[in-house]
Amino acid sequence: MDAELRCNRLTCRKTLIDKAVVTTCSHIFCVDCANELFNASRLCPACETSLTEPDDVVVCSLHPTNDYKTSVLSGLSPSLIIEICSRALSFWQYQIHQENSFQHAVIRNLNDKQAQLQKQLDNVVREANGEINLLGNKVAELERDLELERRKVHELQDASREREKEYQKLKVALATAWRR
C-alpha cells in the first residue's frame, strides 16, 4: 500500500519511515514518542487502552527484508496467516480512517478560522467604508466652505476695486481742487 503512516500522537504527526511502535489497539507511534509515552505509562496515548501484555506494544520495521517476510509466516497454518492478514488490513483501514478524520478536523478548524477572519475582514471593510463616507461628507462640506470663501474673496476684491476707483476719483478731484 502506498499510503503514509503517521505517528498517532497529535502533537507529533511525523511521517513514519523505517521503524515504528505498534499497539494491539491499532495505533502506531514514532520511536521517539513511544519511548517518551510508554516509559511513563502502559496506557495507549491515543485511546487510553491498557497495554499490559508484552506483545501489546511492539517495535516493528516498516520495510522488512525479504528473508524476514519469508520466515515470519513460515510454518503457520493458512487460516492463521489469513487471520493475521485480516488484522493487518483492519489496522490499515483504521489508520486511513483516523487520518481521514484528522484531515476533516483540520479542514473544519481551518474553515472556522477562515470564517472568523472573513467576519473580521467584513467588519474592517464596513468600518473603513463608514470612515470613507464620513471623510467624503467632510470633503464635500469643506468644498462648500471653500466655495463660500472664494465668493467672499471675489466680493471683497470687487468691493476693493470699487473703492479704489472712488479713491482715484477723489484723488483727482482733490488735485483739481488744489490747483484752483
Disulfide bonds with the S-S distance in Angstrom:
none
